[in-house]
């Protein structure tokens, strides 16, 4: 293919690849997962709706869907984001909009971190106190079972 390349012309500048939606969500998830209130992946694992999302007390609060960040927020906040054009109420595909879920497009990814923190705080506020305790970083030592000794062995 001689001659297919122009001789002496300007060399196009290299462009840096923009991270795609999956990479952006993965980075956001990694950052949020450092918060001890967020369920570790082995606890949060599930099937179906939001199975690869972030959870607090096994309740989903953020996930990615078709290039958008989907967050659980109070319904009045979802309405405000929709009015401002920063988000749209989330429709999982069955034609019924979910009033406490908002979808934020990848084009507005600059809003993702602050809105995700807002969703985390909303999730923590709605979780039961027992379920929101910080997770252990080390295993609890095993204790020997309590055995009642018979009167003859005392």
LODRENLUM-735292 format. One record per residue (C-alpha): x, y, z; residue number from 1; chain. Coordinates in Angstrom, 1 decimal. Each point is the difference from the previous one (the first is absolute). Layout:
+--------+--------+--------+------+--------+
:      u :      v :      w : nufi : markol :
+--------+--------+--------+------+--------+
:      X :      Y :      Z :  NUM :      A :
...
+--------+--------+--------+------+--------+
//
This chain:
+--------+--------+--------+------+--------+
:      u :      v :      w : nufi : markol :
+--------+--------+--------+------+--------+
:    0.0 :    0.0 :    0.0 :    1 :      A :
:    2.6 :    2.5 :   -1.1 :    2 :      A :
:   -1.3 :    3.6 :   -0.1 :    3 :      A :
:   -2.8 :   -0.6 :    2.5 :    4 :      A :
:    1.7 :    2.2 :    2.5 :    5 :      A :
:    0.6 :    3.6 :   -0.7 :    6 :      A :
:    3.6 :    1.0 :    0.0 :    7 :      A :
:    1.1 :    3.1 :    2.0 :    8 :      A :
:   -3.5 :    0.8 :    1.3 :    9 :      A :
:   -0.7 :    0.9 :    3.6 :   10 :      A :
:   -0.1 :   -2.9 :    2.4 :   11 :      A :
:   -3.4 :   -0.1 :    1.9 :   12 :      A :
:    0.4 :    0.7 :    3.7 :   13 :      A :
:   -0.6 :   -2.9 :    2.3 :   14 :      A :
:   -3.2 :    0.2 :    1.8 :   15 :      A :
:   -0.5 :   -1.4 :    3.5 :   16 :      A :
:   -2.8 :   -2.4 :    0.3 :   17 :      A :
:   -2.8 :    1.2 :    2.2 :   18 :      A :
:   -1.0 :   -2.6 :    2.6 :   19 :      A :
:   -3.2 :   -1.7 :   -0.9 :   20 :      A :
:   -3.0 :   -0.3 :    2.2 :   21 :      A :
:    1.0 :   -3.3 :    1.5 :   22 :      A :
:    3.5 :    1.3 :    1.0 :   23 :      A :
:   -1.5 :    3.2 :    1.5 :   24 :      A :
:   -2.5 :   -2.1 :    2.0 :   25 :      A :
:    2.7 :   -2.4 :    1.1 :   26 :      A :
:    2.1 :    2.9 :    1.3 :   27 :      A :
:   -2.9 :    1.5 :    1.8 :   28 :      A :
:   -1.0 :   -3.4 :    1.5 :   29 :      A :
:    3.6 :   -0.5 :    1.2 :   30 :      A :
:    0.0 :    3.4 :    1.7 :   31 :      A :
:   -3.3 :   -0.5 :    1.7 :   32 :      A :
:    0.8 :   -3.6 :    1.0 :   33 :      A :
:    2.7 :    1.4 :    2.4 :   34 :      A :
:   -2.8 :    1.3 :    2.2 :   35 :      A :
:   -0.5 :   -2.6 :    2.7 :   36 :      A :
:   -3.8 :    0.4 :   -0.3 :   37 :      A :
:    0.0 :   -1.4 :   -3.5 :   38 :      A :
:   -0.5 :   -3.7 :   -0.2 :   39 :      A :
:    3.1 :   -1.9 :   -1.2 :   40 :      A :
:   -0.6 :   -1.8 :   -3.3 :   41 :      A :
:   -0.2 :   -3.5 :    1.6 :   42 :      A :
:   -2.9 :    1.2 :    2.1 :   43 :      A :
:   -1.7 :    2.1 :   -2.7 :   44 :      A :
:    0.1 :   -2.7 :   -2.6 :   45 :      A :
:   -3.5 :   -0.8 :   -1.4 :   46 :      A :
:   -1.8 :   -0.7 :   -3.3 :   47 :      A :
:   -2.4 :    2.2 :   -1.9 :   48 :      A :
:   -0.7 :    3.7 :    0.4 :   49 :      A :
:    3.2 :    1.9 :    0.8 :   50 :      A :
:    2.0 :   -3.2 :    0.7 :   51 :      A :
:    3.3 :    1.8 :   -0.8 :   52 :      A :
:   -0.9 :    3.1 :    2.0 :   53 :      A :
:    1.0 :    1.5 :    3.3 :   54 :      A :
:   -2.0 :   -0.9 :    3.1 :   55 :      A :
:   -0.4 :    1.1 :    3.6 :   56 :      A :
:   -1.5 :   -2.7 :    2.3 :   57 :      A :
:   -0.7 :   -2.1 :   -3.1 :   58 :      A :
:   -2.1 :    2.8 :   -1.4 :   59 :      A :
:    1.0 :    1.3 :   -3.4 :   60 :      A :
:    0.8 :    3.7 :   -0.3 :   61 :      A :
:    2.1 :    0.4 :   -3.2 :   62 :      A :
:    0.6 :   -1.9 :   -3.2 :   63 :      A :
:    0.7 :    0.5 :   -3.7 :   64 :      A :
:   -2.5 :   -0.6 :   -2.7 :   65 :      A :
:    0.6 :    0.7 :   -3.7 :   66 :      A :
:    2.6 :    2.6 :    0.5 :   67 :      A :
:   -1.8 :    1.8 :    2.8 :   68 :      A :
:    0.6 :    0.1 :    3.7 :   69 :      A :
:   -3.2 :   -0.9 :    1.8 :   70 :      A :
:   -0.5 :    1.1 :    3.6 :   71 :      A :
:   -2.6 :   -0.3 :    2.7 :   72 :      A :
:   -0.9 :    3.4 :    1.4 :   73 :      A :
:   -3.0 :    1.5 :    1.7 :   74 :      A :
:   -2.8 :    0.5 :   -2.5 :   75 :      A :
:    0.0 :    3.8 :    0.3 :   76 :      A :
:    3.7 :    0.0 :   -0.8 :   77 :      A :
:   -0.6 :   -2.2 :   -3.1 :   78 :      A :
:   -2.7 :    2.5 :   -1.1 :   79 :      A :
:    2.4 :    2.9 :    0.6 :   80 :      A :
:    2.8 :   -1.6 :   -2.1 :   81 :      A :
:   -2.6 :   -0.8 :   -2.8 :   82 :      A :
:   -1.2 :    3.7 :    0.0 :   83 :      A :
:    3.6 :    1.3 :   -0.2 :   84 :      A :
:    0.8 :   -2.4 :   -2.8 :   85 :      A :
:    2.8 :   -1.7 :    1.9 :   86 :      A :
:   -1.8 :   -3.3 :    0.2 :   87 :      A :
:   -3.1 :   -1.9 :   -1.0 :   88 :      A :
:   -2.2 :   -2.2 :    2.1 :   89 :      A :
:    1.1 :   -3.6 :   -0.5 :   90 :      A :
:   -2.1 :   -2.4 :   -2.1 :   91 :      A :
:    1.4 :   -3.5 :    0.2 :   92 :      A :
:   -1.6 :   -0.9 :   -3.3 :   93 :      A :
:   -3.5 :   -1.2 :    1.0 :   94 :      A :
:   -1.6 :    3.4 :   -0.6 :   95 :      A :
:   -0.4 :    1.0 :    3.7 :   96 :      A :
:    2.2 :    2.7 :    1.3 :   97 :      A :
:    1.6 :   -0.6 :    3.4 :   98 :      A :
:   -0.7 :    3.1 :    2.1 :   99 :      A :
:    3.1 :   -0.3 :    2.3 :  100 :      A :
:    2.5 :   -0.8 :   -2.8 :  101 :      A :
:    1.8 :    2.4 :   -2.3 :  102 :      A :
:    2.1 :   -0.6 :   -3.1 :  103 :      A :
:    3.0 :    2.3 :   -0.6 :  104 :      A :
:    1.4 :   -0.1 :   -3.5 :  105 :      A :
:    3.7 :   -0.5 :   -0.7 :  106 :      A :
:    0.1 :    3.5 :   -1.4 :  107 :      A :
:   -0.6 :    1.3 :    3.5 :  108 :      A :
:    2.6 :   -2.3 :    1.6 :  109 :      A :
:    1.4 :    3.0 :    1.9 :  110 :      A :
:   -3.1 :   -0.2 :    2.2 :  111 :      A :
:    0.5 :   -3.8 :    0.7 :  112 :      A :
:    2.2 :    0.2 :    3.1 :  113 :      A :
:   -2.0 :    2.6 :    1.9 :  114 :      A :
:   -3.4 :   -1.6 :   -0.9 :  115 :      A :
:    1.4 :   -3.5 :    0.8 :  116 :      A :
:    1.0 :    1.3 :    3.5 :  117 :      A :
:   -3.4 :    1.5 :    0.4 :  118 :      A :
:   -1.6 :   -3.4 :   -0.9 :  119 :      A :
:    2.4 :   -1.7 :    2.5 :  120 :      A :
:   -1.1 :    2.3 :    2.8 :  121 :      A :
:   -3.7 :   -0.6 :   -1.0 :  122 :      A :
:    0.5 :   -3.8 :    0.1 :  123 :      A :
:    1.8 :    0.2 :    3.4 :  124 :      A :
:   -2.8 :    2.1 :    1.4 :  125 :      A :
:   -2.6 :   -2.6 :   -1.1 :  126 :      A :
:    1.9 :   -3.0 :    1.2 :  127 :      A :
:   -0.5 :   -1.7 :    3.3 :  128 :      A :
:    2.6 :    1.0 :    2.7 :  129 :      A :
:    1.2 :   -3.6 :    0.3 :  130 :      A :
:    0.7 :   -0.3 :   -3.7 :  131 :      A :
:    2.0 :    3.2 :   -0.3 :  132 :      A :
:    2.7 :   -0.8 :    2.5 :  133 :      A :
:    3.5 :    0.1 :   -1.5 :  134 :      A :
:    1.1 :   -3.3 :   -1.4 :  135 :      A :
:    2.8 :   -1.9 :    1.7 :  136 :      A :
:    3.4 :    0.0 :   -1.6 :  137 :      A :
:    1.2 :   -3.0 :    2.0 :  138 :      A :
:   -1.7 :   -3.2 :    0.8 :  139 :      A :
:   -1.5 :   -0.4 :    3.5 :  140 :      A :
:    1.8 :   -2.7 :    2.0 :  141 :      A :
:   -1.9 :   -3.2 :    0.5 :  142 :      A :
:   -1.1 :   -0.7 :    3.5 :  143 :      A :
:   -0.4 :   -3.4 :    1.5 :  144 :      A :
:   -3.7 :   -0.9 :    0.5 :  145 :      A :
:   -1.3 :    0.6 :    3.5 :  146 :      A :
:   -0.5 :   -3.4 :    1.6 :  147 :      A :
:   -1.8 :   -0.5 :    3.2 :  148 :      A :
:    1.9 :   -2.4 :    2.2 :  149 :      A :
:   -1.8 :   -2.7 :    1.7 :  150 :      A :
:   -0.1 :    0.2 :    3.9 :  151 :      A :
:    2.5 :   -2.9 :    0.3 :  152 :      A :
:    2.7 :    1.8 :   -2.0 :  153 :      A :
:    0.0 :    3.2 :    2.0 :  154 :      A :
+--------+--------+--------+------+--------+
//
